Amino acid sequence: MAKKSNSLEDLGGFVFSTNKDFEFDTHSEIEETLANGKQRLEAHLDKKNRGGKVATIIKGFQGNEEDLKTLGKMLKTKCGVGGAVKDNEIIIQGNFRDKIMEILKNEGYTIKRIGG
C-alpha cells in the first residue's frame, strides 16, 4: 500500500484557497541593480569539482540577472576566456583574479580578494 503524504510539495507547489476574493500576484519584483560604487564583490579562486583546473569566481553581485550576465560577458571578453553566470556568481575559466580585480576597480566596483 502506498504511503500517504500531506506535504505541499506533493501538490506541485500549488496551494488551494477557498477565498473567492483572492487575487494571484503575477507581477514579479524586478530587483534593482546597485550602482557600481555600492557593490561589494568578492574574487575567489576555486578548483573543486573542476578536474584540477582553476576558475575565478566573482560573488556578491546585487542586482538583476540581466546586469549580472552583462558584467560576466564583459569580463569574459576582456580576459579572452570562457565562463558562465549561474547561482548569482560569475565563473571565469582560469586564474584571472588579479586581472579581473583590476578591471572591476576601473569600472568603479569595490572588490575584495578572498583566499590565497
Secondary structure, DSSP 8 states (H G I E B T S, - for coil): -------GGGGTT------TT--------------GGG-EEEEEEE-TTTTT--EEEEE---S-HHHHHHHHHHHHHHHT--EEEETTEEEEESS-HHHHHHHHHHTT-EEEE---
